């Protein structure tokens, strides 16, 4: 029986979600997240020719980036938090002042210090029915929007995250669990 024919079934809704970025501190739920793409993957294929036939085998799994649109509140300051994360990842801000040679650069260890990134889908009561966690995430790109005197829109930040893999938990069952 289809889910809409039963009053006990409910479909997941696109507007019932929350994003958690542990690097943002004690209050790590990003209430100002406006949109988020869920993790996705591709499986490459390997072609094998044998006589007059072609056979295909699954290859490597490649996880796609996750994009988010965040409204930029004054407090907490999303722009400030993201630029601080860039510096903490090892980026050296260029300076005209003479400094001792700083050989520190961005590294995966520091960049993945972003901590856990979770995207949770909620039901009508606010309970988590699907949870995605990005493993070893780091900021791949951040766009801080544009300004326009003729617009009343809220300032937004576009964020792209790269990660190694993701886990998915749905109603008590973990998917993509390490073996």
N, C-alpha and C positions, 0 to 999 in steps of 0.2 A: 504494500500500500504506500502511496506517495506521502511525503512528510506533511504536505498541506491538508491532507484529508484527515489527519489526526490532531486533536487539540493538545496532545502530549508531546508532539514533535515541534522542533523549532529550527529554522535555518540560521547559520552564522550570518551576522550583519557586518558590513564594511565599516560602519561608524562606531562599533563597539570594540575598541582596542586601547591598549596603553603601551607606551614605550618606556623602558627603564634603562638608563645609562648610569652604571655604578660610579663612573668617574665624576659625575656631577655632585657627589657628596651624599650626605645623610638623606636628603629628600631627592632620591634618584629617579623617581617617576617623573617623566617629562610631560607634564600636563599641557604644555604648549605645543606638543607634536600635532601637526595638522594632517599629514599624510605619511604613510610608510609602505614601502613595497616589502613583500615577504621574500624570504630566501627562495632561490630557484637554482636548479642545476641542469647541466647538459652532460650527456655521456657520449664521448667520441666513439668513432667506429674504426675498426681495422678491417681492411679488405684483404681477402686471400683468394688468389686465382689458382684454380686447380683444373687443368684440362680446359674444357669448354664452359666451366661454371665459375661463378663468383660466390664466395661465402663471406659473411660479415660476422664479426665478433665485437662484443662491447669492449671499449677501451677505458680511458681514464675519465673520472668524474671531475667536472670543473664547476665550481659554485659561482654564480653571478653576484654582482655587487647589490647592495641594498641601498635604496635612496629614501631620504626623509625630507619633508618640508616642516620646518619649525617656525612658529611665530616667534619673533625676537622681543621678549618682554624686557622692561627696564630692570625688574628684579624678579628672579635672577636673570642676569644678563647673558643670554645665549651666545652672543658674539664674543664677549669676554671669556666665557667658559671654554669655547672652542679654540680661541687663540692661545689661551693658557695651555690647553692640551697639546697644541702644536709645539710650544716651547718645551713642555715636559717630555715630548717625544725625542728631544735632542736638537731641534732646530735652533741655530744661532742667528739672532737678529743682527743684521749688519749694522755697524756703528762707525762713525767717523773718528771716534776717540781711539787713541792708541791703547790697545789691550794686550795682555799677555796672549800668546798664541793659544787659542782654544781649539783643540783637535777633536772635540766632541761633535758627533753628527747624529742624525736621525738613525735609529736602529729599530728593528722589529721588536726587540725585547721592550724598549721604552714606549714605542708607538702602540704596541698591543697592551700597554698598561692602561688603556682605555677601560679595562675591566669588562665585566659582563655587559652585554647588550641583549636585552630581551624584548620581544614583541609578543604581547599576549592578546588573544581574542577572547572577549567576554560574552557571557549570556545576558539575558535581561535582568538577572539578579546581581550582576557584577562578578560572577564566579568565572574563573579562567577555564575555558573549554579547549583551548589550543595555545601552546606556548612554544615559541621559537627562541633559541639562544645561539647567538653567533659566537664561534670559537676563534680566539686570537684576532679580534677585530681591530682595525685601525682606520683612521680617517684618510680616505683617498682623495677627497675633494670637498671643499666648502665654498659656497657662493653666498655672499652676504647681501644679495638683492640689489635693488635700484631704488632711487628716490624720485618722487614726482610730485610737484606742487599741486597738480590737478587731480590727485588721487587721495581718497580717504582710506585706502586699503592699509592693513597692518603690515609692518615690515617683516619680511620672511628671510630665513636662512635655508638654503638647499644644502643637504649633507649627503655625501656618498661614502659608504663604508665598505671596505674590503675585509674579508675574513677567510679562514682556511676551510671551515666546514660549519654546519649548523646541526643542532639537535632539535627535534620536534617532539613535544609531549602532548598527547591528546587524551583527555579524560582518563588520566592515570596510566597511559601506555607511552613509553618513550620510544621514538623512532630514531633511526640512524644511531643507535647505541653502539659504543665501542665494544668490540668482541673481546 
